[in-house]
Amino acid sequence: MYRPELCIIISVFLAIGGLDTAFAEENGPCNLRGESVATRLLLGLSTSDDRQVSGEAWEQFVDTEIAPRFQCGFTIIDTAGHWFNREKQAAETERSKMLIIIHKSNAETENKINQIVRLYKSRFQQQSVIRWDSVASIN
């Protein structure tokens, strides 16, 4: 039997539940609306002994070091870097990955990014990791 008052009560409870979810998303840890920071890290895939970081080693680094620190998300883009090697007196090309993290500026996030840089340099024998930050506006 159709009972309109029961449908209204159920609709109200569902709407309240939806509002709670929307409020949590707007005010939760992954809310990046408004002014945020876009941090980009360029992570080279050649080691100091002229070997390459394997796809498996890269994926393991992402799964164990990056993803747990940035559970709200990040982007990885395949890139290639070009520079002049002074020791060899020649131009060099290196495959690399660009890690992009959009985040709010705070000490905890800064520490997580610095941890990734230190771990990557150590694990994959990198002389440096290029980092640059810029303002990001999320609408």
Backbone torsions as a table, in degrees:
resi	resn	phi	psi	omega
1	MET	NA	135.3	-179.8
2	TYR	-77.6	125.2	-179.9
3	ARG	-125.8	100.8	-175.9
4	PRO	-57.6	-37.3	-178.9
5	GLU	-64.8	-34.6	177.7
6	LEU	-68.7	-39.9	177.4
7	CYS	-62.2	-39.5	179.4
8	ILE	-66.3	-44.1	179.9
9	ILE	-62.2	-45.2	179.0
10	ILE	-63.3	-41.4	179.3
11	SER	-62.4	-40.4	178.9
12	VAL	-63.6	-45.4	179.3
13	PHE	-62.8	-41.0	177.9
14	LEU	-64.7	-40.4	179.2
15	ALA	-64.8	-42.7	178.7
16	ILE	-63.0	-42.5	177.1
17	GLY	-60.7	-40.9	177.9
18	GLY	-65.3	-37.7	178.0
19	LEU	-66.3	-41.0	178.2
20	ASP	-61.1	-41.9	179.3
21	THR	-65.0	-44.1	179.2
22	ALA	-63.2	-40.7	179.2
23	PHE	-63.6	-43.2	-180.0
24	ALA	-62.9	-40.6	179.6
25	GLU	-66.9	-38.9	-179.4
26	GLU	-71.4	-29.6	-174.2
27	ASN	-114.6	6.6	-178.3
28	GLY	-82.5	-179.6	-175.9
29	PRO	-66.5	-19.5	-178.4
30	CYS	-97.3	8.3	178.2
31	ASN	-76.6	115.4	-180.0
32	LEU	-115.0	13.1	-179.3
33	ARG	-60.6	147.0	-178.6
34	GLY	87.8	-153.5	-176.2
35	GLU	-80.3	126.9	177.9
36	SER	-132.7	-175.3	178.3
37	VAL	-118.0	137.2	172.0
38	ALA	-105.7	113.3	176.5
39	THR	-103.4	130.1	177.2
40	ARG	-118.1	131.1	174.7
41	LEU	-117.2	129.8	173.5
42	LEU	-99.5	116.4	-173.8
43	LEU	-114.1	107.8	-178.0
44	GLY	-67.7	149.6	-178.7
45	LEU	-107.3	6.9	174.5
46	SER	-104.7	135.9	178.7
47	THR	-90.5	170.1	-177.5
48	SER	-66.7	-18.1	177.8
49	ASP	-100.1	28.2	176.1
50	ASP	61.9	24.8	172.9
51	ARG	-100.2	169.3	-179.2
52	GLN	-109.5	143.7	171.3
53	VAL	-70.4	122.9	-177.7
54	SER	-72.3	158.7	176.3
55	GLY	-58.7	-39.2	179.5
56	GLU	-65.1	-44.2	179.2
57	ALA	-64.4	-39.7	178.2
58	TRP	-62.2	-50.0	-178.9
59	GLU	-60.1	-39.3	178.4
60	GLN	-64.1	-40.5	177.2
61	PHE	-62.3	-44.5	178.2
62	VAL	-59.8	-48.6	-175.9
63	ASP	-66.8	-36.6	-174.0
64	THR	-96.8	-25.6	-174.3
65	GLU	-114.5	-39.7	-175.7
66	ILE	-87.6	-55.0	-175.0
67	ALA	-57.0	-43.2	179.1
68	PRO	-65.1	-28.5	-178.9
69	ARG	-82.8	-26.9	-176.9
70	PHE	-128.2	69.3	-176.4
71	GLN	-70.1	-17.7	178.4
72	CYS	-78.2	-14.1	174.5
73	GLY	126.8	162.6	179.3
74	PHE	-165.3	169.6	179.5
75	THR	-126.7	142.0	175.8
76	ILE	-124.4	129.6	179.9
77	ILE	-123.6	134.9	173.4
78	ASP	-72.6	131.8	-178.6
79	THR	-137.9	174.9	173.3
80	ALA	-138.6	135.0	179.2
81	GLY	-107.2	148.7	178.2
82	HIS	-129.7	133.6	178.8
83	TRP	-156.9	168.8	179.0
84	PHE	-97.7	120.1	179.1
85	ASN	-87.0	110.1	-177.0
86	ARG	-65.8	-36.2	179.8
87	GLU	-63.7	-43.2	-178.0
88	LYS	-90.3	-9.2	-176.6
89	GLN	52.0	46.5	-177.9
90	ALA	-151.4	155.9	175.1
91	ALA	-74.4	142.3	-179.2
92	GLU	-124.9	153.7	173.6
93	THR	-127.9	139.0	179.3
94	GLU	-138.2	130.8	171.6
95	ARG	-67.6	146.1	-179.9
96	SER	-152.7	175.1	176.1
97	LYS	-122.9	140.3	172.2
98	MET	-106.1	119.5	176.0
99	LEU	-99.2	123.7	179.5
100	ILE	-115.6	125.2	179.6
101	ILE	-125.4	123.0	174.7
102	ILE	-98.5	127.1	-173.1
103	HIS	-155.6	165.8	170.9
104	LYS	-82.7	146.6	-178.6
105	SER	-79.4	116.1	175.4
106	ASN	-160.2	165.8	-175.0
107	ALA	-64.1	-37.1	-178.9
108	GLU	-63.4	-46.2	179.6
109	THR	-66.0	-41.6	178.1
110	GLU	-58.0	-43.1	178.4
111	ASN	-62.6	-42.5	179.6
112	LYS	-62.6	-42.7	179.5
113	ILE	-64.8	-44.5	178.4
114	ASN	-62.3	-35.9	176.5
115	GLN	-62.3	-45.3	179.5
116	ILE	-60.1	-45.2	179.9
117	VAL	-60.0	-49.8	-179.0
118	ARG	-60.9	-46.1	-179.1
119	LEU	-63.3	-42.2	-178.9
120	TYR	-64.8	-46.3	179.9
121	LYS	-60.3	-42.1	-178.9
122	SER	-69.8	-49.9	-175.0
123	ARG	-66.3	-37.0	-173.7
124	PHE	-113.8	21.6	173.1
125	GLN	51.0	53.7	-178.9
126	GLN	-97.7	137.2	175.0
127	GLN	-72.9	-33.6	-178.1
128	SER	-157.5	163.7	170.6
129	VAL	-129.8	128.1	179.3
130	ILE	-83.9	132.3	178.7
131	ARG	-131.1	136.7	168.1
132	TRP	-144.7	144.0	-177.9
133	ASP	-116.5	146.3	174.6
134	SER	-147.5	163.6	178.1
135	VAL	-73.3	137.7	175.9
136	ALA	-125.2	135.9	178.3
137	SER	-113.5	118.1	-178.5
138	ILE	-104.3	121.9	-178.6
139	ASN	-112.5	NA	NA
